[in-house]
Each structure stands twice: as structure tokens, then as C-alpha cells.
Amino acid sequence: MKTLAATVLCMAAVACSDMENDLTGNESETSQSKGTVITAEAVLGENEQAMVSKAKQAGSPMTRVAVSPDGNGGLKYNWETGKTIPLYVYITDGTRRTTLTTTLKVESDRRGRFSFTVPADYKLASVKVAAATGKESDAENGAWATGIDATGKVTMGTPQSIDATSNKYNIPLYAKLTPVSADGKTASVTFSMLGSWIGVRAKSDMYYAASLYSVAVESDVLHMDGNLDLSTATPSWTPGNYRINEAGKEISDTIRVRGVVIGGSAAGKGTTLYSNMFYVWAKADASKNSTKKARVYVRDEAASLAGPVYKKADQFSSRNKFYREAKQVVQFADGHTYNFGINANLQESDGGLIITEYYHSTLAIGEYNWIEITNATNKTISLDDYYLVSPDCDNMRDFYVVELKDLQRLDWKKRGVGYPANSTTTIPAGRSICLAAGQVNSGWDAVKKNGLAYQMVNTQSGVGNLSAVSGGIRLPKFLCKGGWNIDFNDLANNIVDNLGVRVVYDPAANKFLTYAYYLGNVTFLRTKETGMSMPQKNFLPEAWSFMNITWDYLGAYHDRNGNYKPLAGYDGNGQAKNFQQYDQTSSSFDKQHFRPDAKHPSPI
């Protein structure tokens, strides 16, 4: 993590009576009864001038709100002549106080002016002024003052979303209480940068392009919102509530991000590239010393919308899968930039295989099942040490495991794999394998003809010969690596991805409650949202949909249609309960069935 001081703006007073009229308008005709107009001219200090970039940004004018990396991990800010910046002003003579709004007018890349009126009953000799900048009309990113109350407390805020394609940012500046000049006509103030910048960029080995949906900042001192009290000699900061802090489940601030895409064609060609850097503003609570390493998370749509979850649950879900942790505990300083590069690589987390589609007919028509497993990364993945696992949650006894090491060994009736020339032990980048149970029908032929899958095999399992591929009544599906421990309460579980499972953390019992979803005559489609496509150890309803569709849709990863609906519970086929609770480990099922086995040996 790199740290550099960002621009701090220092203002010095100069004579400016010849420029008064164009700023104050009718206020220049004030009388003693109306008050006294004070005009301040702002000039960047010598040290700060050297930090101002004069180069125009690509696609935008030279403006105060444009930012660009300076090549060393920090930022450069530009001013544009003629710009006006909203300003919130606090005035006091030690006894009386008032607030007002005005504008700071930029006259060059290093100079600006603003004016304010001191009420007539104030003692000019004792007047002091403080100020904070508001939001500029043509910039949506960054941070700014949103208002000021009668006591001089300025409300600071950040946007609900960031446009990561824009380099135009509001820069939050403030000036602490400063006396007006002895003649009562001018003022000399110093504007300083408030808060810190968190630079974020991300990369991924995802084969398909994925849009980041939000960024979360987790720190014991940083906050995205709060109040700045200008009424004291040293302005004090009171942080707002964390944006995610429901019943103490999660302590972090989150902000929506637009315009950040990771993975995709470039990564698919074997090159993993970082996205462009974008910046999140946050302010450290000066009353606290940080004792924890800060983290910055990137999240997809489903994980972002799922809401706060208990900390323990985060260990098993995709919500906080991808993050960058600071190398050390940092005491965040105002005016500094802290950069986080986040590696959202699937193979470095839980693996790159996803259960992308599932079809289950019914027992009545003979168990026509279909499971599609996709390599979502940009590299070939070996099937060695991967297993498809299904516990039977109706009788709580039968436990089914299919070893995926060599798909040809699952063709125990020697009907032939779908693509003889393709590998049966690996899945290339972005491709899928399809495991069928029961009778082969036109769907198999259509997928094979159109090359929608990389490899297919008919396991010939069904009503009378159940396996992890066939559906049964309640058989959730797990992809596991390195074993078949599916206990959510065990940190060392082998789960890579799952389907038809709902997991709820019970803080009172300090354990996970696991439920199997009824897999009736329903087709599941994975990752219908536009977020990141990744394995997950927890079931997030927002990441799934269900509907009745035909075989024609199967075999195509990321296929989409207009019938998307959130998974809300299936109540068909006379099922009284949509979810069946089971809190058993894989070893507690006393009838464990494995494929291939002695009954279903390798055909080779």
C-alpha cells in the first residue's frame, strides 16, 4: 500500500478592493446597518503550487475537481479559471455567531477569492471566520459539505455511487477559524484538505467480463460520513454511523461503483489486467488510534444486496471473498492517498468451478437430470480431486459422492462420452461439462450438435440407481475439492460451490443452520445478474432464479432471458415444506454411495 500526501491548499491575503464589485454585487453598497463585507483572496502556497498538475486530463477540461495519479501513488488536483465553488461559512466574534453560504471564485490555477458579510452588531476587531467547500455542479465523485447548522457544524457526505470512468472529483477543503484583518476589510485564511483518499483497482482471472457492483471499506477509524465542527480553534470531526451496521452484524462503509469491469476477453487470453484506479473518500476519527489492519472489499451485485451478515457467516460466503488488507496498521492522515490493489482471482480463493445450470424433471417421468459445471477462470482446470456431492435430506441417511477425476469412468454402461476427442480429465477456460442422469433425449443431441458444452457424459443413474447426479426429492448439490466435508460449521470444509442450499447463522447457538431447498420440477439458472461469476460457500437467494424452461436453454453459460425472478420458495408438487433443515456432517450419513465403485467400475 502506497502513501503520499495529497494537495493541501494554503491561502494568503492580498489587497483586493479593486475586485470587490464583481463578487459582491449589491452587497458592495452595504451600510453599517446591513453589516460589513469582507473579501478574502486565496493564493496557493509555494509548496502546494508544485503539486498542482497543469496538464489537461483526457476527455475533461482543466478543472479543480479533476484528479490524476502522480506516478508515485498520490494525486494531483487542477483548478480551472472561472470556476465557482460553493462555500459554507461560519462567523463569530466570540459572543455572537452566524452561518452563511457563498462561493469561492477561481481566478487562476493558484488563486481565488470569496466574500462574506459580517452582521452590523458584531465586534469587527474580534471577528473570526471558518469555511468548508461544497459540491460542484459538474462533479459527482469525491466528498463535499452538504450543509451547515447554526452552531457551525458542517455535514460532510459522499455520493451513494461513484462513476469510476470519470476523473472529476469534489475535493473537500476546510479553513479553520481565522481573524479578519485589522482594517476589517479583508481576511487571510488557509484551506486544508479534509480526510484521506482510498485508491482502488482490481483484477481477476475470470474468463467472462464481470462488473464490480460496490466497494466496502472496513476500518476501526475510517468513515465516509460525519460532521466537521468549525466553531473551535481546531475543527473537530465527529464520524457518522457506518453504512453497514445493522444489529452489530457488520462494521464497514460501502459505496456503489459504476464503470469497473474486471476479467473478460483480456484475461481470457491469459493476461490478467488491473482496472483503472478510482478513489473513495473517507475520514479517520482523530480521537482513536487504529488497532486493526484496514481492508477494502470488492463485491458483486448479489453479495452487495444481500444486506449485513454476521462476521462468522462472511467466512463462508462470497460477500467478502475478494479484498486487500493493509500490510500494517495505519494511522490515516488527512491529505494522504492510500492505494489498494485487489486480486479477485477465483483460483486463489475457492477454485474456479461453478455449478452453472441444473435441471431436474420429476420422479414420475424418470429422473431426467442435467448438471452443468463451468470453469469460470482463464486457465484450464484439472478435475483431479474434485467431487460432486449430494446428501439425501429426506431420510438423512444416504450420502452420494461422484468423483470427477475422469469423466469417462462415469460412463459405466459404455454408452460413450459426448465428445470423444475432448479431454475427460480437464476443463478448458470458460468451457462447461455436462453430467446427465437417466435417458438421453433431444436436449443431449442439441447441446452436442451446437458444441455448447466441452464434454458430456450420461451417468445412467436414475430412480432405481441414485447418485449425486440424479435429483431424488431433496438432494442439494455441492462441488467439493480435496474431500467431501460439507459441514458449514467446520472452517476446513471442502465446499467450492453449492446449489439448492440455504445457510443461516444462528448467533445464539454460534452455529450455522443448513437447509436443503426442494429440487422439484424446476430449472435453476446461475448468475443471471450482471455481477461477478464466482463460486460461493454460502447460499444467496439473490444469486439464483427458477422457472420452467426447455432443454434448448441448457449447455450455454451465462444465457439470459427476460423471465428472471428471485428464488422465493417452491410450493409445487404437493410439497408442504420448501426447505428441509439438516445439520449433519458428511460422516454422519451412515449410507455413503460412491461413483465409480465396484458396481460401477471404469469402462477402460
Helices and strands as residue ranges (DSSP letters): E 3-5, G 17-19, H 20-24, G 25-29, E 36-43, H 46-49, E 67-69, E 75-77, E 84-92, E 97-106, E 111-118, G 124-126, E 128-133, E 141-142, E 144-148, E 153-157, E 161-163, E 169-170, E 173-179, E 186-187, E 191-193, E 196-203, E 210-211, E 214-218, E 222-223, E 226-229, E 236-239, E 253-258, E 261-262, H 265-268, E 278-284, E 295-299, H 301-305, H 311-314, E 322-325, E 336-343, E 353-360, E 369-375, E 381-382, E 386-391, E 398-403, G 407-410, E 426-427, E 432-437, H 442-450, E 455-458, E 477-481, E 495-499, E 501-506, E 511-517, E 522-526, G 541-543, E 544-547, G 551-553, E 579-581, G 586-588, E 591-595
